[in-house]
Each structure stands twice: as C-alpha cells, then as structure tokens.
C-alpha cells in the first residue's frame, strides 16, 4: 500500500486530490488522504465577492466529506502541527465539533506527502496591523468584513451612534486582492445607496488604495497598471503610491514621510507569507517568507518524499527569473503536473520537471468589468475581460465537479445571482 497524504484543500490541493483519485480509481495498492483544517472549500480568488455579498458563500462551498465520498479518497478534518521526516508521519490536531474545548493529536503515516497549505497575509511586523486591520485570507475573515460593513451601514441608517459626516475605507495593498476588493465595495455602496441604505447619500464615503510601490499591480505590465489606476479613479477611488505604512492605530494610518490618513475601516492586503505551521517546522529549507524551497520536480530541498506546491512553495524554475508567484493558475498547473509525477513515483519511473505555461492575468473591476492580459500580453478590457474572468472559476469547478455538474451550477447562478438576496444583515 502506497499512502499519499495531501495537506491543504485549497485551489491546488482539491484539484490534485480529485484528479489523482480518478487516475487511481479502484486500485487497492494506493491510498489517498486529504487533510484540511476546514470542513468546506471556497475558491480563494473570489473572497472579495464574499465580502460584498455578490457571491453566495453557502452555494459555492464544496463539502470535503461529501466530495471525498464521491471521489473515493479519505478526508481528515484537522490541522497539521508537525512533520517527522524520519518516521514518515505527520501529526494532526483534531478538535471536536460538538465539544470544541476537546482535541486530540492523530499520527498519520505517509509514503508521499504533498503540502498545499496556501498562504496568509504578511503584516511585515508593522505595528498595529494585527490589532487594527482586517485580513482576507479565509471565508471566515471575508464574512467578518462583510458583517462589519453592513453593521456600519445599519448604524448610519438608524443613527444608533452620532454619525460622522465622513466614512473612510482604506485598503493597504495595490495588488489584485486590493484592487478587486475596492471595486466590489464601491459597487456595493452604490447599490446600497439606491436601495436599502439611502442614508449613505447623506455622508461622504471615501475609498483609498495604498501601495508602497510606484504603481499598482506590479505583476502586470505598466500599461495595464495605468488602465487599472485610471478605472479606479473614475470610480472615485483615491490611489496613494510610494506610500510606505509604518504604523496603524484605531483611527489612523501613519506613513514613512510623516503624513497620516484617518480611516474607519482598514483592510490589509499588502503581501503574503507561508502559514505559521511552516514557519515553525525545523530542518526544512525555506525562503524569507517561510515558503518551502522545491526543485522543478516540486520535491522539497529537504526530503524527496515531501512535495510542496502553490502559494506555500518557492519554485524557481530559472535562476535568472524570480520564483513563481502566488497565483491560482500556478497551483492549478502544478496540480495537473503532480498527478502524472506521483503516478510515476509509485511506478518507480523518473519524475518529470515542471514547466509553467503563462496564460495571463485578469483583475475584476466589479461585476461587469475587468482588465487583464492573456496570451503573449494581449490586453482585454470591459465585459469581455469580465466574462473571461468568470470562466476561470468555471474551469476550477470543472476540475473538481466535472463538466456536467459545472453546467448545472452555471445555470443555477445565472438565475439566482442577486446581490440583495445574498446580503445578511446580522
């Protein structure tokens, strides 16, 4: 029996376990296990839509327990706490759902271990960030921001507290997350001001995107960055570039040049790092943000029996180029690659080398527009770009549900997608 254990059911991990299970089929010499600290999967690139309410979280969750039954793999609900390379086993902390105060540690053996733990926000040890900013790393955090916004809107509507004539939302980080989030929030505010919260028209609402670089979306071309900035300014967004945040308190954001900015709601989206568990692991070679260094085979530098991919891996395919970025398409392509690679490993065949196929990037600007580059820097804008952006999620759904089920989900969403229906004011 060859035991393959995959830790992390994010975009890459779930696609890998689904495709690998189909390849393995009913073979009785291969056992596949997925470990995740949550009960359900939500595609992380759409968390900004969970914040605004334009994405129904419940309808778009994948239940791991049901999915594992349908795809013939094992699922363990728990958190990775340690890896013993010599014993080829991992320790998983499991909390009781009926008695949360009770927990146990389960030891799971592996022959091949695959780490797909994703990433979390990097606060860069800036004072005040943890205490005074919201993050967007998980569905729970997205719902927290969602609730905070609507409770604030409700307070304004009902004048529960003295209403300030201004309400300022600041997003620190001018990458895809920051740009997409501010676009969704402005679209949400505009619709709310026309429907449920007309009182918002009586106050001045300001949205600001802050970035330490000289342009937004450094991963894309300068032309796309200019187009994005132009679109945001048309929406009324203030864009602060070359603005290094040095500290944050309950009321203000402070910059290296001595200036400051008042903000009611502060969301941090300025960078990523590996999850805490990888930071605490010993005897593993890691980069400065604690991602595991891997070869082109996606095996870790530290142990050929342990693979890592996606956001938690530092994969540098060319010494003259930086490591691959934390992007969904990287994780998805690596998941495809690992299906072949792991089957070769079990059959004692040589392992292939991963090659990344750049397909471009698209950034949404609300529900009806987007900007991006595809296929050799071909720029696309507007509704066409937004349609292409939506198609990326459908591809992910096909990878984990199959084409027939995804078609059914697409039809359902076209009928039920309504912002007002997705709002929860509690």
KAURHU-V209786 format. One record per helix or strand of 3 or more residues. SS is the DSSP state (H for helix, E for strand). FROM is the first residue (numbers start at 1). TO is the last residue. If there is no record, write none. Layout:
BEGIN
SS|FROM|TO / SS|FROM|TO
END
This chain:
BEGIN
E|2|7 / H|11|24 / E|30|36 / H|44|52 / H|58|60 / H|64|71 / E|74|77 / E|79|84 / E|89|95 / E|103|109 / E|112|115 / H|129|132 / H|139|158 / E|166|172 / H|176|194 / H|198|202 / E|204|210 / H|222|235 / E|237|240 / E|245|248 / E|252|255 / E|260|262 / E|265|268 / H|276|280 / E|292|294 / E|306|308 / H|310|312 / E|313|315 / H|328|346 / E|360|364 / E|370|374 / E|378|381 / H|382|401 / H|403|416 / H|419|422
END
